[in-house]
């Protein structure tokens, strides 16, 4: 067995500039109760909340997070922050070693357009090794809706995917199914940690390499410490999911070429879908009621088109 312990922190996130003091407090409590934990992760945009107005260079946070990691001798992924870099804003997650060093940074590749306005997507993947344990990959929230991102991490050898999330919308139930499917398809562990209030609607989920749920949180604050056996990934990838489908091997040995990935290839259907934009109310009340009573309800409010 190759065991490693990871804890997710599902906490309330305020949109009022900083949640760092509460993150420190939560981490102190977690490590006091569960001193055997070796890695801790928080939710997406946990530090400063979901407003790009509070974007700042990532270096502003390094000292605090490095001290947190060194204090408890843990690997730390403190969610993500809106990073301001030369006038461009990214959604960036940083990883810190138990020595307090910055192991790497990952910029979310797929901002949640059209709602994550003003944020630019990153272009580089992040995997890092915990010596003698496993290779980890980092993905952020909406990235997982694009299976190419997690398939790439798995192809780079990631055995555990750390996936900080900020979802406070009604599609959370869909995301939970995506996490399960992604874990099974890529035969890996996934820690999907969501926040609360301004930081999400909770329901964090951890899945194993067969897609089965190891734990699913509710909609209140929770600390989620789990010890996982990394060897389960090796067995799944060598012998198949539940000793059945050997998906990564089949992907490796494929003969088909997927033209959709060719640079410059044009797909008229995709172009016909139009631009990414927020939906707007397009039918006035007068227009809606004029079908039955043209002179009724002379007001200027709007309602969505049915």
MOVENQUI-V414128 format. One record per helix or strand of 3 or more residues. SS is the DSSP state (hx for helix, st for strand). FROM is the first residue (numbers start at 1). TO is the last residue. Records with the same first field share a line. If there is no record, write none. Layout:
BEGIN
SS: FROM-TO, FROM-TO
END
This chain:
BEGIN
st: 3-10, 39-41, 75-77, 81-85, 88-96, 102-107, 127-130, 134-140, 160-164, 189-193, 205-207, 213-216, 222-229
hx: 20-33, 52-54, 59-72, 141-145, 147-155, 172-186, 231-239, 241-243, 247-252, 259-261, 268-271, 285-290
END
